[in-house]
Amino acid sequence: MAGSLTLKWRALAWIGGLVEAPTERLGAAAARVAMRRSSRGTPSVLGRPPPLAEVIDETIGDVPVRRYLPPTPKPGVIVYFHGGGWVLGDLDTHDIPCRVLAARTNRTVVAVHYRLAPEHRFPAALDDCLAVTKALAGSDRVLVAGDSAGGHLAAVVTRRCQSEGVGLAGQALIYPVTDCSKESDSYRRYATGFFLHASTMRFFIDAFLPDRSTRTHPDASPLLAPPEKLPPAYVLLAECDVLRDEGHAYAKQLAAGGTEVSLDEVPGVFHGFFSLQGISESRAATDRLVAFIDRSLAGP
């Protein structure tokens, strides 16, 4: 049986549906504008940006990044990959969650503005995220994190780094895309009315992976990679989300390979809830994520 949104989240989904048309109807360019506009919404929903010591826009290699420096930084760096279906999003759309993570963990956060599809298709985004992560891991203890498409990128970067002998401290996967080759049952259960439509995910996958033969590659669908022991993982899921089932399946696969996994499904919320830092369920999930990051970056 499909889960249902709580009254508060049902109202938010309804308002979101009134304000913004689905990405597949708008097209990539207009949807990018709409996402930037929505990221500047009311603080009671999105949260207020906490004070930091400094925020710096720079490049690592040829990749634009934004570095968030807390007032009293602890050792370790969080490399963050934003969501948006590999098509939408930038350093501004996910600015508040990154500020919150930097302030709450007292660690530097480096947000990556990877190349977007359809202008830059698979594996361009992955190449950018991998390059930044490897550059930072050469001089500091690094944990990768990301939401949605960014969760996909964090999962693949973790596995690729391990295969290349680059040690990471952990991976925080927030409602990640893990299988682009087929649709799980949650695509049917939560196809419409839950903020992220099944048709929108199909649009994103078509833009990022237009060649269907690439969709079974482990870098496109990490759920199809052989199980192996990877750095500790925190998998944060929304109950009412087309990506819910593949998130569960990936957590199970990680555990089967010997990876230490913390699985955290938040009931009654929809995809994208982590970015709504003004709402209690999102702040509570952030508390749990921060605890995982602290454990992972404290390390031996």
PALOTI-840488 format. One record per residue (C-alpha): z, y, x; residue number from 0. Coordinates in pm, 1 decimal. Layout:
N
<pz->Z	py->Y	px->X	nr->NUM>
...
END
This chain:
300
<pz->0.0	py->0.0	px->0.0	nr->0>
<pz->-87.3	py->345.9	px->128.3	nr->1>
<pz->197.0	py->577.5	px->217.6	nr->2>
<pz->222.3	py->912.4	px->43.6	nr->3>
<pz->280.4	py->1261.8	px->171.5	nr->4>
<pz->611.4	py->1427.4	px->98.5	nr->5>
<pz->590.1	py->1721.3	px->-141.0	nr->6>
<pz->596.8	py->1974.1	px->143.6	nr->7>
<pz->318.3	py->1802.9	px->336.7	nr->8>
<pz->115.6	py->1747.6	px->20.0	nr->9>
<pz->124.7	py->2122.4	px->-40.3	nr->10>
<pz->19.6	py->2192.4	px->318.0	nr->11>
<pz->-272.5	py->1949.1	px->289.7	nr->12>
<pz->-379.2	py->2108.6	px->-39.1	nr->13>
<pz->-367.3	py->2460.2	px->106.9	nr->14>
<pz->-555.7	py->2345.5	px->415.0	nr->15>
<pz->-827.3	py->2196.3	px->197.6	nr->16>
<pz->-862.3	py->2526.0	px->9.5	nr->17>
<pz->-874.3	py->2741.7	px->321.7	nr->18>
<pz->-1107.0	py->2537.1	px->542.1	nr->19>
<pz->-1407.9	py->2320.0	px->470.0	nr->20>
<pz->-1436.0	py->1991.7	px->660.9	nr->21>
<pz->-1589.4	py->2015.0	px->1006.2	nr->22>
<pz->-1890.4	py->1802.0	px->912.3	nr->23>
<pz->-1979.6	py->2060.1	px->646.6	nr->24>
<pz->-1922.2	py->2364.2	px->868.5	nr->25>
<pz->-2086.7	py->2234.3	px->1184.2	nr->26>
<pz->-1936.3	py->2251.8	px->1532.3	nr->27>
<pz->-1975.7	py->2626.0	px->1600.0	nr->28>
<pz->-1825.1	py->2746.7	px->1270.9	nr->29>
<pz->-1550.5	py->2483.4	px->1282.2	nr->30>
<pz->-1445.3	py->2603.7	px->1627.8	nr->31>
<pz->-1405.9	py->2956.0	px->1492.4	nr->32>
<pz->-1208.3	py->2823.8	px->1195.2	nr->33>
<pz->-974.6	py->2623.0	px->1418.6	nr->34>
<pz->-903.8	py->2923.5	px->1640.1	nr->35>
<pz->-830.8	py->3131.5	px->1329.6	nr->36>
<pz->-593.8	py->2871.2	px->1185.3	nr->37>
<pz->-405.8	py->2847.6	px->1516.0	nr->38>
<pz->-302.8	py->3211.8	px->1468.3	nr->39>
<pz->-136.8	py->3145.7	px->1132.2	nr->40>
<pz->215.1	py->3203.2	px->1004.5	nr->41>
<pz->505.8	py->3136.9	px->1245.4	nr->42>
<pz->702.3	py->2959.3	px->970.4	nr->43>
<pz->442.1	py->2681.5	px->992.8	nr->44>
<pz->307.3	py->2700.0	px->1346.7	nr->45>
<pz->632.9	py->2804.0	px->1514.6	nr->46>
<pz->702.5	py->3094.5	px->1745.0	nr->47>
<pz->598.5	py->3086.7	px->2110.8	nr->48>
<pz->914.3	py->3051.4	px->2322.7	nr->49>
<pz->961.7	py->3278.1	px->2625.3	nr->50>
<pz->834.3	py->3145.0	px->2958.0	nr->51>
<pz->840.4	py->3275.4	px->3313.2	nr->52>
<pz->462.7	py->3297.7	px->3339.2	nr->53>
<pz->140.2	py->3172.6	px->3183.2	nr->54>
<pz->-162.4	py->3163.4	px->3412.1	nr->55>
<pz->-527.9	py->3092.1	px->3333.8	nr->56>
<pz->-703.7	py->2940.4	px->3634.3	nr->57>
<pz->-935.3	py->2658.3	px->3733.3	nr->58>
<pz->-873.7	py->2328.1	px->3905.4	nr->59>
<pz->-1200.8	py->2233.1	px->4061.5	nr->60>
<pz->-1450.1	py->2362.2	px->3805.4	nr->61>
<pz->-1227.6	py->2291.1	px->3504.5	nr->62>
<pz->-1048.4	py->2577.2	px->3323.0	nr->63>
<pz->-676.7	py->2517.4	px->3277.2	nr->64>
<pz->-373.6	py->2711.2	px->3157.5	nr->65>
<pz->-49.7	py->2670.6	px->3352.1	nr->66>
<pz->278.8	py->2724.7	px->3164.8	nr->67>
<pz->575.3	py->2793.6	px->3391.8	nr->68>
<pz->930.1	py->2771.8	px->3248.0	nr->69>
<pz->1205.8	py->2999.9	px->3381.4	nr->70>
<pz->1391.1	py->2723.1	px->3567.4	nr->71>
<pz->1138.9	py->2444.0	px->3627.0	nr->72>
<pz->1244.1	py->2088.1	px->3697.8	nr->73>
<pz->1029.4	py->1859.7	px->3913.1	nr->74>
<pz->723.0	py->1708.5	px->3750.5	nr->75>
<pz->412.6	py->1828.4	px->3564.5	nr->76>
<pz->287.6	py->1754.6	px->3213.9	nr->77>
<pz->-92.8	py->1753.2	px->3193.1	nr->78>
<pz->-192.7	py->1818.4	px->2831.8	nr->79>
<pz->-525.5	py->1737.1	px->2664.1	nr->80>
<pz->-580.7	py->1913.4	px->2331.0	nr->81>
<pz->-711.5	py->1751.9	px->2014.0	nr->82>
<pz->-1010.6	py->1845.9	px->1802.9	nr->83>
<pz->-1230.6	py->1537.9	px->1799.7	nr->84>
<pz->-1377.6	py->1615.0	px->2144.9	nr->85>
<pz->-1573.3	py->1886.5	px->1955.7	nr->86>
<pz->-1314.7	py->2154.2	px->1868.6	nr->87>
<pz->-1015.8	py->2312.9	px->2038.7	nr->88>
<pz->-946.9	py->2514.7	px->2349.8	nr->89>
<pz->-661.1	py->2664.2	px->2549.0	nr->90>
<pz->-570.1	py->2898.6	px->2263.1	nr->91>
<pz->-571.0	py->2654.4	px->1970.5	nr->92>
<pz->-294.0	py->2444.5	px->2126.2	nr->93>
<pz->-109.7	py->2725.3	px->2301.2	nr->94>
<pz->212.5	py->2706.1	px->2099.3	nr->95>
<pz->271.5	py->2328.9	px->2138.4	nr->96>
<pz->213.3	py->2361.5	px->2512.6	nr->97>
<pz->456.4	py->2653.7	px->2534.7	nr->98>
<pz->711.6	py->2454.1	px->2338.8	nr->99>
<pz->677.5	py->2153.1	px->2569.8	nr->100>
<pz->717.3	py->2371.4	px->2879.1	nr->101>
<pz->1024.2	py->2547.7	px->2739.2	nr->102>
<pz->1189.4	py->2234.9	px->2597.8	nr->103>
<pz->1134.6	py->2014.2	px->2903.6	nr->104>
<pz->1175.3	py->2289.8	px->3164.8	nr->105>
<pz->865.1	py->2154.1	px->3331.7	nr->106>
<pz->528.3	py->2300.8	px->3415.7	nr->107>
<pz->260.4	py->2219.0	px->3162.3	nr->108>
<pz->-105.7	py->2229.8	px->3263.1	nr->109>
<pz->-338.4	py->2238.1	px->2960.4	nr->110>
<pz->-696.6	py->2130.4	px->3026.6	nr->111>
<pz->-999.9	py->2292.6	px->2864.1	nr->112>
<pz->-1238.7	py->2001.7	px->2903.4	nr->113>
<pz->-1605.7	py->2022.1	px->2809.0	nr->114>
<pz->-1680.0	py->1971.9	px->2439.9	nr->115>
<pz->-1935.3	py->1765.6	px->2249.3	nr->116>
<pz->-2205.6	py->1770.2	px->2128.4	nr->117>
<pz->-2312.4	py->2000.3	px->2411.6	nr->118>
<pz->-2134.3	py->1774.8	px->2661.3	nr->119>
<pz->-2113.1	py->1414.6	px->2546.9	nr->120>
<pz->-1916.6	py->1117.7	px->2674.7	nr->121>
<pz->-1794.2	py->1094.1	px->2946.7	nr->122>
<pz->-1787.5	py->1469.9	px->3027.5	nr->123>
<pz->-1446.6	py->1535.2	px->2869.2	nr->124>
<pz->-1297.9	py->1232.4	px->3041.1	nr->125>
<pz->-1441.8	py->1333.7	px->3377.8	nr->126>
<pz->-1278.9	py->1677.9	px->3348.9	nr->127>
<pz->-939.3	py->1541.9	px->3244.9	nr->128>
<pz->-943.1	py->1276.6	px->3515.6	nr->129>
<pz->-1036.1	py->1528.4	px->3785.1	nr->130>
<pz->-750.5	py->1765.5	px->3693.1	nr->131>
<pz->-495.7	py->1485.5	px->3666.6	nr->132>
<pz->-587.2	py->1335.6	px->4003.0	nr->133>
<pz->-576.0	py->1676.8	px->4169.5	nr->134>
<pz->-224.8	py->1742.7	px->4038.2	nr->135>
<pz->-96.6	py->1389.5	px->4100.6	nr->136>
<pz->-168.3	py->1434.2	px->4468.7	nr->137>
<pz->122.4	py->1674.2	px->4505.1	nr->138>
<pz->361.8	py->1613.8	px->4213.4	nr->139>
<pz->494.6	py->1358.9	px->3965.7	nr->140>
<pz->262.3	py->1374.3	px->3664.5	nr->141>
<pz->283.6	py->1265.5	px->3300.4	nr->142>
<pz->-24.1	py->1294.2	px->3079.8	nr->143>
<pz->-5.6	py->1386.1	px->2712.2	nr->144>
<pz->-250.7	py->1462.5	px->2436.0	nr->145>
<pz->-302.5	py->1466.8	px->2062.3	nr->146>
<pz->-579.6	py->1294.8	px->1866.1	nr->147>
<pz->-893.2	py->1306.6	px->2084.8	nr->148>
<pz->-660.9	py->1433.4	px->2355.6	nr->149>
<pz->-448.7	py->1122.8	px->2301.9	nr->150>
<pz->-760.2	py->914.0	px->2361.0	nr->151>
<pz->-823.7	py->1103.0	px->2683.9	nr->152>
<pz->-461.3	py->1061.0	px->2796.6	nr->153>
<pz->-476.4	py->685.7	px->2732.6	nr->154>
<pz->-799.4	py->642.4	px->2928.8	nr->155>
<pz->-690.8	py->874.0	px->3212.6	nr->156>
<pz->-373.4	py->665.4	px->3249.9	nr->157>
<pz->-566.8	py->342.1	px->3283.2	nr->158>
<pz->-831.5	py->493.0	px->3511.6	nr->159>
<pz->-570.4	py->648.6	px->3739.1	nr->160>
<pz->-393.1	py->316.7	px->3773.7	nr->161>
<pz->-717.8	py->138.2	px->3858.5	nr->162>
<pz->-785.0	py->400.6	px->4126.1	nr->163>
<pz->-436.9	py->377.7	px->4277.9	nr->164>
<pz->-311.4	py->708.4	px->4137.3	nr->165>
<pz->40.5	py->662.0	px->4003.5	nr->166>
<pz->146.4	py->845.9	px->3687.2	nr->167>
<pz->497.5	py->876.3	px->3547.0	nr->168>
<pz->406.5	py->815.3	px->3185.2	nr->169>
<pz->171.7	py->875.7	px->2893.0	nr->170>
<pz->250.3	py->1052.8	px->2565.7	nr->171>
<pz->-9.9	py->962.3	px->2304.7	nr->172>
<pz->8.6	py->1167.0	px->1985.9	nr->173>
<pz->-187.0	py->1003.5	px->1699.6	nr->174>
<pz->-451.8	py->892.9	px->1951.2	nr->175>
<pz->-806.6	py->774.2	px->1887.4	nr->176>
<pz->-817.0	py->428.1	px->2042.8	nr->177>
<pz->-1118.0	py->252.1	px->1888.0	nr->178>
<pz->-1450.5	py->428.8	px->1834.3	nr->179>
<pz->-1637.3	py->103.7	px->1772.0	nr->180>
<pz->-1504.4	py->24.0	px->1424.3	nr->181>
<pz->-1286.3	py->159.6	px->1145.0	nr->182>
<pz->-941.8	py->21.5	px->1069.8	nr->183>
<pz->-805.3	py->-13.0	px->717.5	nr->184>
<pz->-628.2	py->323.0	px->739.8	nr->185>
<pz->-973.1	py->489.2	px->730.7	nr->186>
<pz->-998.8	py->360.8	px->373.6	nr->187>
<pz->-637.0	py->426.9	px->273.1	nr->188>
<pz->-633.5	py->786.5	px->394.6	nr->189>
<pz->-1003.6	py->873.0	px->368.7	nr->190>
<pz->-951.5	py->1205.7	px->188.1	nr->191>
<pz->-666.5	py->1434.3	px->90.9	nr->192>
<pz->-463.5	py->1385.0	px->409.0	nr->193>
<pz->-594.8	py->1675.3	px->621.3	nr->194>
<pz->-818.6	py->1468.7	px->852.9	nr->195>
<pz->-1097.9	py->1305.8	px->652.6	nr->196>
<pz->-1256.3	py->975.0	px->748.1	nr->197>
<pz->-1594.2	py->1148.5	px->727.8	nr->198>
<pz->-1474.4	py->1407.9	px->979.6	nr->199>
<pz->-1377.6	py->1136.5	px->1228.3	nr->200>
<pz->-1724.0	py->985.4	px->1187.4	nr->201>
<pz->-1876.1	py->1326.9	px->1262.9	nr->202>
<pz->-1663.9	py->1359.9	px->1576.4	nr->203>
<pz->-1748.5	py->1012.9	px->1703.9	nr->204>
<pz->-2119.7	py->1069.5	px->1640.5	nr->205>
<pz->-2103.5	py->1395.4	px->1837.0	nr->206>
<pz->-1908.7	py->1250.1	px->2130.2	nr->207>
<pz->-2068.9	py->905.1	px->2138.7	nr->208>
<pz->-2416.4	py->933.1	px->1983.1	nr->209>
<pz->-2526.7	py->618.7	px->2166.4	nr->210>
<pz->-2356.4	py->344.3	px->1965.6	nr->211>
<pz->-2381.8	py->101.8	px->2255.2	nr->212>
<pz->-2126.8	py->309.1	px->2449.2	nr->213>
<pz->-1860.1	py->286.1	px->2178.0	nr->214>
<pz->-1732.2	py->-51.2	px->2295.3	nr->215>
<pz->-1681.6	py->69.5	px->2652.4	nr->216>
<pz->-1307.8	py->71.3	px->2739.2	nr->217>
<pz->-1334.0	py->440.1	px->2830.6	nr->218>
<pz->-1458.5	py->512.7	px->2478.0	nr->219>
<pz->-1231.6	py->263.9	px->2301.2	nr->220>
<pz->-919.2	py->192.8	px->2509.4	nr->221>
<pz->-807.5	py->-60.0	px->2248.6	nr->222>
<pz->-1090.2	py->-281.8	px->2378.3	nr->223>
<pz->-968.0	py->-274.0	px->2738.9	nr->224>
<pz->-792.5	py->-589.6	px->2865.6	nr->225>
<pz->-412.2	py->-566.6	px->2828.0	nr->226>
<pz->-235.0	py->-467.0	px->3149.4	nr->227>
<pz->94.0	py->-314.6	px->3253.9	nr->228>
<pz->59.2	py->63.7	px->3258.6	nr->229>
<pz->304.5	py->353.6	px->3299.2	nr->230>
<pz->556.5	py->391.5	px->3013.4	nr->231>
<pz->405.5	py->508.3	px->2685.8	nr->232>
<pz->533.2	py->709.7	px->2391.4	nr->233>
<pz->305.6	py->665.7	px->2088.9	nr->234>
<pz->368.6	py->919.9	px->1811.9	nr->235>
<pz->193.2	py->850.3	px->1481.0	nr->236>
<pz->162.7	py->1009.1	px->1138.5	nr->237>
<pz->204.4	py->769.1	px->847.9	nr->238>
<pz->-72.8	py->924.1	px->635.2	nr->239>
<pz->-354.2	py->930.4	px->889.9	nr->240>
<pz->-689.9	py->758.6	px->926.3	nr->241>
<pz->-592.3	py->686.5	px->1288.9	nr->242>
<pz->-258.5	py->524.0	px->1203.7	nr->243>
<pz->-364.6	py->159.8	px->1227.3	nr->244>
<pz->-546.6	py->190.8	px->1558.4	nr->245>
<pz->-243.4	py->371.7	px->1698.8	nr->246>
<pz->-25.0	py->77.6	px->1599.1	nr->247>
<pz->-277.8	py->-165.6	px->1744.7	nr->248>
<pz->-285.0	py->20.0	px->2075.7	nr->249>
<pz->94.2	py->29.1	px->2100.7	nr->250>
<pz->95.4	py->-347.0	px->2039.6	nr->251>
<pz->-169.7	py->-400.4	px->2306.7	nr->252>
<pz->24.1	py->-192.3	px->2559.9	nr->253>
<pz->336.4	py->-397.4	px->2493.5	nr->254>
<pz->139.0	py->-722.1	px->2527.0	nr->255>
<pz->34.3	py->-612.4	px->2875.5	nr->256>
<pz->394.3	py->-548.9	px->2977.6	nr->257>
<pz->395.4	py->-171.4	px->2932.8	nr->258>
<pz->721.1	py->-14.5	px->2816.8	nr->259>
<pz->632.3	py->135.9	px->2477.4	nr->260>
<pz->821.0	py->368.7	px->2244.9	nr->261>
<pz->648.2	py->367.6	px->1905.1	nr->262>
<pz->743.1	py->650.9	px->1670.8	nr->263>
<pz->579.7	py->676.5	px->1327.7	nr->264>
<pz->680.4	py->978.6	px->1120.0	nr->265>
<pz->677.5	py->901.7	px->744.8	nr->266>
<pz->519.1	py->1127.2	px->484.5	nr->267>
<pz->320.4	py->1350.5	px->722.4	nr->268>
<pz->-48.4	py->1387.8	px->803.9	nr->269>
<pz->-263.0	py->1396.4	px->1116.6	nr->270>
<pz->-210.9	py->1716.7	px->1314.7	nr->271>
<pz->154.9	py->1760.3	px->1221.4	nr->272>
<pz->267.3	py->1795.1	px->1584.0	nr->273>
<pz->91.9	py->2133.0	px->1609.3	nr->274>
<pz->298.1	py->2267.9	px->1318.0	nr->275>
<pz->604.0	py->2346.3	px->1525.9	nr->276>
<pz->761.9	py->2561.2	px->1256.6	nr->277>
<pz->830.9	py->2256.4	px->1037.9	nr->278>
<pz->1138.6	py->2037.6	px->1072.3	nr->279>
<pz->963.3	py->1699.1	px->1100.7	nr->280>
<pz->747.8	py->1831.4	px->1385.1	nr->281>
<pz->1045.1	py->1978.6	px->1569.8	nr->282>
<pz->1239.1	py->1652.6	px->1532.5	nr->283>
<pz->945.2	py->1453.8	px->1672.1	nr->284>
<pz->926.5	py->1701.4	px->1959.5	nr->285>
<pz->1292.9	py->1631.2	px->2034.8	nr->286>
<pz->1212.0	py->1262.1	px->2074.4	nr->287>
<pz->901.3	py->1333.0	px->2280.7	nr->288>
<pz->1099.5	py->1562.7	px->2511.0	nr->289>
<pz->1358.0	py->1288.3	px->2565.8	nr->290>
<pz->1078.7	py->1047.7	px->2667.9	nr->291>
<pz->929.2	py->1304.8	px->2905.8	nr->292>
<pz->1268.3	py->1372.4	px->3062.9	nr->293>
<pz->1324.8	py->1001.5	px->3124.6	nr->294>
<pz->977.8	py->949.8	px->3264.1	nr->295>
<pz->962.7	py->1249.8	px->3495.1	nr->296>
<pz->1321.0	py->1207.1	px->3617.6	nr->297>
<pz->1203.4	py->871.7	px->3755.9	nr->298>
<pz->1329.2	py->687.8	px->4062.9	nr->299>
END
